[in-house]
């Protein structure tokens, strides 16, 4: 049974930083591409960042230069370091993996106040 358990998030002022973590079990973590997504209120869920098994990263333009995705295969974990946060970064953040992105974390609320 695949599980993605997220931690981190919360309330922060604009310009601040947060770090999200996602611990995976039930998969061979090291071979899987991992991703972070965000769903803002009333909007669709959008990809923010992905990292391949080889460490290649990809970012949405909206977060490029501010967010950093990383992984620790020894801990079966993926992280999202978020700096220079803006009110428009507010939303529920999800980690994701699996064939066709079939597995999702439980979601973590991030609220950025102006």
C-alpha positions in Angstrom: 0.0 0.0 0.0 1.5 3.3 -1.1 1.4 6.1 1.4 2.6 9.7 1.0 2.5 11.5 4.4 3.1 15.3 4.3 4.2 17.6 7.0 5.0 21.3 7.2 3.0 24.2 5.9 1.0 26.7 7.9 0.6 30.5 8.1 3.4 32.8 7.1 3.7 36.5 6.1 4.5 37.5 2.6 8.2 37.3 2.0 8.6 34.5 4.5 9.7 30.9 4.0 8.2 27.4 4.6 9.4 23.9 4.0 7.2 21.0 3.1 8.1 17.4 3.6 6.6 14.3 2.1 7.6 10.8 3.3 6.8 7.9 1.0 6.2 4.2 1.8 5.1 1.2 -0.2 7.1 2.2 -3.3 10.6 1.9 -4.5 11.2 5.6 -3.8 14.5 6.0 -5.4 13.2 5.2 -8.9 10.2 7.4 -8.8 9.7 10.9 -10.0 8.3 13.0 -7.2 6.3 16.2 -7.6 4.6 19.0 -5.7 1.3 20.5 -6.7 -0.8 23.3 -5.4 -4.6 23.8 -5.5 -5.6 27.4 -4.8 -9.2 28.2 -3.7 -11.6 27.7 -6.6 -8.8 26.7 -9.0 -7.4 23.5 -10.5 -4.5 21.6 -9.1 -1.3 22.8 -10.8 2.2 21.3 -10.9 4.8 23.4 -9.1 7.9 21.2 -9.2 9.1 17.8 -10.1 12.3 15.8 -9.5 13.4 12.7 -11.2 15.2 9.7 -9.8 18.4 11.2 -11.2 17.7 14.5 -9.5 16.6 16.5 -12.6 14.2 19.2 -11.6 11.5 21.1 -13.3 9.6 24.1 -12.1 6.5 26.1 -13.0 7.3 29.6 -14.0 5.3 31.0 -11.1 7.7 29.5 -8.6 11.0 29.4 -10.5 13.8 31.0 -8.5 11.7 31.0 -5.2 10.9 27.3 -4.6 13.4 24.4 -4.5 12.5 20.7 -4.7 14.9 18.1 -3.3 14.8 14.5 -2.3 16.6 12.2 0.1 16.4 8.7 -1.1 17.8 7.3 2.1 14.8 8.8 3.9 12.3 8.1 1.2 11.4 11.8 1.3 10.9 14.7 -0.9 10.9 18.4 0.2 9.8 21.7 -1.1 11.6 24.7 0.2 9.5 27.8 -0.4 11.1 31.3 -0.1 9.9 34.8 -0.9 6.3 33.6 -0.4 3.5 35.7 -1.9 -0.2 35.8 -1.0 -0.9 34.1 -4.3 1.0 31.1 -3.1 -1.8 30.3 -0.7 -3.4 27.0 -1.3 -3.4 23.3 -0.5 -0.1 21.6 -1.4 0.2 18.0 -2.4 3.0 15.7 -3.1 2.6 13.2 -5.9 4.2 10.1 -7.5 3.5 6.9 -9.3 2.6 5.8 -12.8 0.4 8.6 -14.3 0.7 10.4 -11.0 -1.8 8.1 -9.3 -0.6 8.6 -5.7 -1.2 11.8 -3.7 -0.4 13.0 -0.2 -3.1 14.1 2.1 -2.6 17.8 1.4 -1.1 20.6 3.5 -2.6 24.1 3.8 -0.2 27.0 3.2 -1.6 30.5 3.8 0.5 33.6 3.0 -0.8 36.8 4.5 -0.1 40.2 3.0 
